[in-house]
Amino acid sequence: MLEFRTITLQDRPWITQALRLSDYPGCEYSFANNMAWRRLSDSKIAAFEDFYICCAFGSEDGTPCFCYPAGEGDHRAVIEEMRRFSEALGHPLVIWNVSPERLAWLEQTYSGQFTAHENRESWDYVYFAEDLATLSGRKYHQKRNFLHRFAAYGAIYTPLTERDFDDCITLAAQTYNDRLEGDHSGIAEQFAIDTFFRHFDALGLHGGVLRIDGRVIAFTIGEPLNSDTFCVHIEKADASIPGAFAAINQSFSAHIRDLGYTYINREEDMGLEGLRKAKESYHPCKMLEKRMVRFTL
């Protein structure tokens, strides 16, 4: 039977190896994300043979919700082990973040044994790094005008270093205070941000920061996700300064492009209309489709 426990920094080597073997481009296949956001859905981890398994235990009815396992080996064996675990608790096996390719394999292997549901709010927005770095072409005309007006503030962009941590944490706390008191996702986000800064180097993170007259008005953090994709995990800005979000996005994207990555994954929109419109306005080159699969008991 699978044995689940809380993820720790000491798990990074073997989990990173499993993630590299799969080379999945989805934002959930990130050690840093899994460690930082574990409180959002009470996520735990387990190993099975050469597979890494992450499972959320925070659903309202107690159903374990697995992420499709990462690693190498007998996929049917690991799926069966996950299924036994769920059914022993009286729940059907539920797998989130199933790509079209993995869904096709499941349909061939488990025909008629599960239902698949579209989960549009979890689809990742993926962009060409070059597009976000240069904003060239007619489709980005409005973005370039926006940044041109922002240039009047005289903001200075630099790579994020330890010297910036305290100021960035202060900005993150200020943005949190603007949210509804007691909002669970906001509390989980603060825990994630604290984790990113506390273990910045150990997690292999990169970041950028914008300052106006020495004051941090925006910062962002991300990490390499797979062989050709960089994932942006956190982006915060002073919303009272028009163009701050656009500027940190463009500056950090140029940095990512210069690191040699072709794509930038800016994660999902969580079904929030405003966030969806903002992400669509940057014209993703592709969407990473995902499905939720529920097996029958």
C-alpha positions as CSV (number, residue, x, y, z in Angstrom):
1,M,0.0,0.0,0.0
2,L,1.2,3.5,-0.8
3,E,2.6,5.5,2.1
4,F,2.1,9.2,1.9
5,R,4.0,11.9,3.8
6,T,4.8,15.6,3.6
7,I,7.3,16.7,1.0
8,T,10.6,18.1,2.2
9,L,13.6,19.7,0.6
10,Q,15.5,16.4,1.0
11,D,13.2,14.9,-1.5
12,R,14.3,17.1,-4.3
13,P,17.0,14.9,-5.9
14,W,14.8,11.8,-6.5
15,I,11.7,13.8,-7.3
16,T,13.6,15.9,-9.8
17,Q,14.9,12.8,-11.4
18,A,11.4,11.4,-11.8
19,L,10.2,14.7,-13.3
20,R,13.0,14.8,-15.8
21,L,12.3,11.3,-16.9
22,S,8.7,12.3,-17.8
23,D,9.7,15.7,-19.1
24,Y,6.0,16.9,-18.7
25,P,5.5,20.6,-19.5
26,G,2.6,21.1,-17.0
27,C,3.1,23.5,-14.1
28,E,2.2,20.8,-11.5
29,Y,5.3,18.8,-12.5
30,S,7.6,21.1,-10.5
31,F,9.3,20.2,-7.2
32,A,9.2,23.8,-6.1
33,N,5.5,24.2,-6.8
34,N,4.7,20.9,-5.1
35,M,6.6,21.9,-2.0
36,A,5.5,25.5,-1.8
37,W,1.8,24.9,-2.5
38,R,1.3,21.8,-0.4
39,R,-1.0,23.6,2.1
40,L,-3.5,24.6,-0.6
41,S,-5.0,21.1,-1.0
42,D,-3.2,19.2,1.8
43,S,-0.9,17.5,-0.7
44,K,1.3,14.5,0.2
45,I,3.8,12.5,-1.7
46,A,4.7,8.8,-2.2
47,A,7.1,6.7,-4.2
48,F,6.2,3.6,-6.2
49,E,9.1,1.8,-7.9
50,D,10.6,4.6,-10.1
51,F,7.5,6.8,-10.0
52,Y,6.8,10.0,-8.1
53,I,3.2,10.4,-6.9
54,C,1.6,13.6,-5.5
55,C,-1.9,13.4,-4.1
56,A,-4.2,16.1,-2.7
57,F,-6.2,15.0,0.4
58,G,-8.2,18.3,0.9
59,S,-11.3,17.6,-1.1
60,E,-14.7,18.2,0.6
61,D,-15.7,14.5,0.6
62,G,-12.2,13.2,1.4
63,T,-11.6,11.6,-2.0
64,P,-7.8,11.5,-2.7
65,C,-7.0,13.4,-5.9
66,F,-3.9,12.2,-7.6
67,C,-1.7,14.0,-10.1
68,Y,-0.8,11.7,-13.0
69,P,2.5,10.1,-11.7
70,A,5.9,11.1,-13.0
71,G,8.7,8.7,-13.7
72,E,9.6,5.7,-15.7
73,G,8.4,2.1,-15.6
74,D,5.1,0.2,-15.8
75,H,2.4,2.8,-15.9
76,R,-0.4,0.2,-15.4
77,A,1.2,-1.0,-12.2
78,V,1.4,2.4,-10.7
79,I,-2.2,3.2,-11.7
80,E,-3.4,0.0,-10.1
81,E,-1.5,0.8,-6.9
82,M,-3.2,4.2,-6.8
83,R,-6.5,2.6,-7.4
84,R,-6.1,0.1,-4.6
85,F,-5.2,3.0,-2.2
86,S,-8.3,5.0,-3.1
87,E,-10.7,2.1,-3.0
88,A,-9.3,0.9,0.4
89,L,-10.5,4.3,1.7
90,G,-13.9,3.8,0.0
91,H,-13.4,6.2,-2.8
92,P,-12.9,5.8,-6.6
93,L,-9.5,6.6,-8.1
94,V,-9.5,10.2,-9.2
95,I,-6.6,11.5,-11.4
96,W,-6.2,15.2,-12.2
97,N,-4.0,16.9,-14.8
98,V,-4.3,14.1,-17.4
99,S,-2.9,15.2,-20.8
100,P,-4.5,14.2,-24.0
101,E,-1.7,11.7,-24.6
102,R,-2.1,10.1,-21.2
103,L,-5.9,10.1,-21.6
104,A,-5.5,8.2,-24.9
105,W,-3.4,5.6,-23.1
106,L,-5.9,5.3,-20.2
107,E,-8.8,4.9,-22.7
108,Q,-6.9,2.1,-24.4
109,T,-5.9,0.4,-21.2
110,Y,-9.0,1.0,-19.1
111,S,-11.8,1.2,-21.7
112,G,-15.2,1.8,-20.1
113,Q,-13.8,1.9,-16.5
114,F,-13.7,5.7,-16.0
115,T,-15.2,9.0,-17.1
116,A,-13.2,12.0,-18.2
117,H,-14.2,15.6,-17.5
118,E,-12.8,18.8,-19.0
119,N,-11.1,21.0,-16.5
120,R,-10.6,24.2,-18.5
121,E,-9.6,26.3,-15.5
122,S,-6.5,24.1,-15.0
123,W,-5.2,24.4,-18.5
124,D,-1.7,26.0,-18.7
125,Y,-1.0,29.1,-20.8
126,V,2.2,28.6,-22.8
127,Y,3.9,31.4,-24.7
128,F,7.0,31.7,-26.9
129,A,9.6,33.3,-24.8
130,E,10.6,35.5,-27.7
131,D,7.1,36.8,-28.0
132,L,6.9,37.9,-24.4
133,A,10.4,39.3,-24.4
134,T,10.0,41.5,-27.5
135,L,6.3,42.0,-27.8
136,S,6.8,42.5,-31.5
137,G,4.1,42.5,-34.2
138,R,0.7,44.0,-34.5
139,K,-1.0,41.8,-31.9
140,Y,1.2,43.3,-29.2
141,H,0.8,47.0,-30.3
142,Q,-1.3,47.9,-27.3
143,K,1.1,46.2,-24.9
144,R,4.1,48.2,-26.3
145,N,2.2,51.5,-25.9
146,F,1.4,50.5,-22.3
147,L,5.0,49.9,-21.6
148,H,6.1,53.1,-23.3
149,R,3.9,55.1,-20.9
150,F,5.2,53.1,-17.9
151,A,8.8,54.0,-19.0
152,A,8.1,57.5,-17.6
153,Y,8.4,56.1,-14.1
154,G,12.0,55.3,-14.6
155,A,11.8,51.8,-13.2
156,I,14.9,49.7,-12.9
157,Y,14.8,46.0,-13.5
158,T,17.4,43.6,-11.9
159,P,17.6,39.9,-11.3
160,L,16.2,39.0,-7.9
161,T,18.9,38.3,-5.3
162,E,18.9,37.8,-1.5
163,R,19.2,41.5,-1.0
164,D,15.7,41.9,-2.5
165,F,14.0,39.3,-0.4
166,D,12.7,41.5,2.5
167,D,11.3,44.2,0.2
168,C,9.6,41.6,-2.0
169,I,8.1,39.9,1.0
170,T,6.8,43.3,2.2
171,L,5.1,43.9,-1.2
172,A,3.6,40.4,-1.1
173,A,2.2,41.1,2.3
174,Q,0.7,44.3,1.1
175,T,-1.1,42.6,-1.8
176,Y,-2.3,39.9,0.6
177,N,-3.9,42.6,2.9
178,D,-6.0,43.7,-0.1
179,R,-7.7,40.3,-0.3
180,L,-10.6,39.0,1.7
181,E,-9.7,38.2,5.3
182,G,-9.3,34.5,6.0
183,D,-9.3,33.6,2.3
184,H,-7.7,30.1,2.2
185,S,-6.0,30.5,-1.2
186,G,-4.5,33.7,0.0
187,I,-3.1,32.1,3.1
188,A,-1.7,29.2,1.1
189,E,-0.1,31.7,-1.3
190,Q,1.7,33.5,1.5
191,F,3.0,30.1,2.7
192,A,4.2,29.4,-0.9
193,I,5.9,32.8,-1.2
194,D,7.6,32.3,2.1
195,T,8.8,28.8,1.0
196,F,10.2,30.2,-2.3
197,F,12.2,32.9,-0.5
198,R,13.3,30.7,2.4
199,H,14.7,28.1,0.0
200,F,15.4,30.2,-3.1
201,D,18.8,28.8,-4.0
202,A,18.1,25.3,-2.9
203,L,15.0,25.1,-5.1
204,G,17.0,26.4,-8.1
205,L,14.7,29.4,-8.6
206,H,15.2,32.5,-10.7
207,G,13.5,35.9,-10.2
208,G,13.3,39.5,-11.2
209,V,12.5,42.7,-9.4
210,L,11.4,46.2,-10.5
211,R,12.2,49.3,-8.4
212,I,11.1,52.9,-8.7
213,D,13.2,55.3,-6.6
214,G,14.6,52.3,-4.7
215,R,11.1,50.9,-3.8
216,V,10.1,47.4,-5.0
217,I,7.0,47.8,-7.1
218,A,7.0,44.3,-8.7
219,F,8.7,40.9,-8.5
220,T,8.4,37.5,-10.1
221,I,9.8,34.0,-9.4
222,G,10.0,30.9,-11.5
223,E,12.1,27.9,-12.5
224,P,13.0,25.6,-15.4
225,L,10.1,23.1,-15.8
226,N,11.5,20.7,-18.4
227,S,14.0,20.7,-21.3
228,D,12.5,23.6,-23.2
229,T,10.0,25.3,-20.9
230,F,10.4,27.8,-18.0
231,C,7.5,28.2,-15.6
232,V,6.6,31.4,-13.8
233,H,5.2,30.6,-10.3
234,I,4.6,34.0,-8.7
235,E,4.2,37.5,-10.1
236,K,3.3,40.4,-7.8
237,A,3.1,44.1,-8.5
238,D,1.8,47.3,-7.0
239,A,-1.6,47.5,-8.8
240,S,-1.7,51.3,-8.3
241,I,1.1,51.7,-10.8
242,P,-0.3,51.2,-14.3
243,G,2.0,48.9,-16.3
244,A,3.9,47.4,-13.4
245,F,2.6,43.9,-14.2
246,A,3.3,44.2,-17.9
247,A,6.8,45.5,-17.2
248,I,7.9,42.8,-14.9
249,N,6.5,40.2,-17.3
250,Q,8.4,41.6,-20.3
251,S,11.7,42.1,-18.4
252,F,11.7,38.6,-16.8
253,S,10.6,37.0,-20.1
254,A,13.7,38.6,-21.8
255,H,15.8,37.0,-19.0
256,I,14.2,33.6,-19.5
257,R,14.8,33.8,-23.3
258,D,18.4,34.7,-22.7
259,L,18.7,31.5,-20.6
260,G,17.9,29.5,-23.7
261,Y,14.3,28.5,-23.1
262,T,11.8,28.4,-26.0
263,Y,8.6,28.4,-24.0
264,I,7.2,30.1,-20.9
265,N,4.5,28.4,-19.0
266,R,2.4,31.0,-17.0
267,E,0.2,28.4,-15.4
268,E,-3.6,28.3,-15.2
269,D,-6.3,30.9,-14.8
270,M,-8.2,29.1,-12.0
271,G,-11.5,30.0,-13.7
272,L,-11.1,33.6,-12.8
273,E,-12.5,35.8,-15.6
274,G,-10.1,38.7,-15.1
275,L,-7.1,36.5,-15.0
276,R,-8.2,34.6,-18.0
277,K,-8.6,37.8,-20.0
278,A,-5.2,39.0,-18.9
279,K,-3.5,35.7,-19.9
280,E,-5.3,35.5,-23.3
281,S,-4.3,39.1,-24.0
282,Y,-0.7,37.9,-24.3
283,H,-1.6,35.4,-27.1
284,P,-0.4,32.0,-25.9
285,C,1.1,29.8,-28.6
286,K,-0.6,26.8,-27.1
287,M,-2.8,25.7,-24.2
288,L,-1.8,22.6,-22.2
289,E,-5.1,20.7,-22.0
290,K,-5.9,18.6,-19.0
291,R,-8.7,16.3,-17.9
292,M,-9.9,14.9,-14.6
293,V,-10.5,11.2,-14.7
294,R,-12.8,9.4,-12.3
295,F,-12.7,5.6,-12.2
296,T,-15.8,3.6,-11.3
297,L,-15.8,1.6,-8.0
